[in-house]
């Protein structure tokens, strides 16, 4: 991350870190609560509305994409070698999410379920790829 002349991180870097943490924590929490809710038949939904957590995940993901710094960064050979691994992982995360969403909302109708699951899968794929690629850049 770039620092200004006084050696401090600028506000975009700080917001980027904050939204990465919020997105990651709430996404893992949402997936965990959703899984428990599905296994034990509304066990979590009796106490917490999972839509609020999902809204936080979506908003923080959108803000993370908007704030992401796209300055001219040098791409090393190591990053180029790992970029295909990240794109494949992100693709499979999106595909698995699309299948799960399709199965859960199939009662809405086949056409609407397919459209919603494809759009959700693509969004999850893009956000996953951006986050995985960004975390790889931060490690280098």
C-alpha positions, 0 to 999 in steps of 0.5 A: 500500500502506498504511503504519503510523504509523512509515512502514513497510509491514506484514507483509501487504504484504511477504508479498503482494509476496513471493508475487507475485514467487514466483508470477510467476517460477515460473509463467513458469519452469514454462511455459518449461520445460514448452514446452521439454519438450514440443518436445524430448521430455522434455529438461527432465524428464530433469533437473528434475521439473516437478511440483515447480515446479508445486506451488510455483506453486499454493501461492504462488498460493493464499497470494497469494489468502489474503493479498491485502488487501481493505480499502476501496480507492477505485476511480477512473474509470481503474481502472473503464475498464481492469477489463473489459480485465483480465477479458477477458485473464484469461478468455482466459488461462484458456481457453487453459490449459484447452484445453492441459490438455485436449489433454495429458490426453485419454488419461485419458478424455474426461469426466475430461479435461473436468472437470479442464481446466474446473476448471484453466481457472477457477482460472487465470482467477481467479488471473490476474484477481486478479493483473492487477487487483492489479498495476493497483492497485499502478501507480496 
